[in-house]
Amino acid sequence: MQLKHQLKYLPVALALAYSPFAMAQSSVTIYGVIDTFVGYQKSTVGGKNESLWVVGNNGEMTSRIGFRGKEDLGGGYYTSFNLENGFDTSTGAQQNSYRLFDRQAWVGLGGSDVGEVRAGRQNTAMFVYSGNMDAFGAATYGSAFNNFANWLARVDNDISYLSPKFANSTLELHYSMGEKAGTTSGNAVYQLGFQSQQGPLYIGSAYLNANNTTNTVNIKQFMLGGNYEYGVGKVYLGFFRTNEVISSTTGNAFTNPAGKYDPTGSVVGTTAGNYHNTYSLSADYRINAQTTVGAGGGYIQDSSSYNNNAKQFSVILNYDISKRTRVYAVASRLINENTAAFKMTGASLTASQALSPQAGASETGIQIGVRHMF
């Protein structure tokens, strides 16, 4: 009787087993990066020659822990999410004490043939693409592209669409809501990004427009670059342009702690019509499967009457101990002109881990670090 009773429910069990809901697969991945270095910087600060030794954080990559998930909804559709927290390995503190998931916090719905829609705090297209335009990964003391170009790294309240891959290319659109009553453009951020891999050639381009609360001040940024794989390494080109209409009231784009603008600083101006252009050229060479060397430089052109230009030259050595662990070393020289005061910032350094050269002062930097990914 017991067997007969159990067999009665067999058709129901089989039906559930083969239904889209029962077949749906879900997974959550815990991942992270721990990047710590010993750094040395030397420059002129307050009229004195100053040097600084630090046990720093975020040399090649920002240290983080993340949670990434995806659920198969059947029929080629899925839902996904990403939560990512940045932290300081030298102290154990959160990268931003008032945000638990300061790097990413979004949820998305997508399909293999239709692309994906996401909503939440997200990386900008410029941040994602920039590492493909620089032999230094748009990080470390040595990256002129990172030190000079001041793209926005991530944005709050962002709704994005990422296209499915076509001709080995992808397109993405972003709209960050300003969340201001009576306007859809005040405090809003708009983005357009495109990247393509055609054999050994990678090309990426992105545009960003950020408005202040009243939509009277507009920050406009453009990035274009890529790399070419020549067999035993890559050659990288990067270009970034931004206007100089910056103020402390430009809304969520610049109260964002990942943004690199400093309204109180003297490097970026506030005059309409002025701009900065950043040019970067670099290359790397694989000595063997574990060892890569690279070199490069960059130049930033200030269109204003101040001519606050700067240039930088750097070298890097990467040695992969394993698939997850790397040792790296960087040496760099940054030369400010006139009253320019650009500095070496690494991937995302705290103020206590970097010198701020005075106007017109040059800077030397050395890093030796370990990066572990899990």
Secondary structure, 3 states (H helix, E strand, C coil): CHHHHHHCCHHHHHHHHCCHHHHCCEEEEEEEEEEEEEEEEEEEECCEEEEEEEEEECCCCCCEEEEEEEEEEECCEEEEEEEEEEECCCCCCECCCCCCCCCEEEEEEEECCCEEEEEEEEECHHHHHHHHHCCCCCCCCCCHHHHHCCCCCEEEEEEEEECCCECCEEEEEEEECCCECCECCCCCEEEEEEEEEECCEEEEEEEEEEECCCCCCEEEEEEEEEEEECCCCEEEEEEEEEECCCCCCCCHHHHCCCCCCCCCCCCCCCCCCCEEEEEEEEEEEECCCCEEEEEEEEEEEECCCCCCCEEEEEEEEEEECCCCEEEEEEEEEEEECCCCCCCCCCCCCCHHHCCCCCCCCCEEEEEEEEEEEC
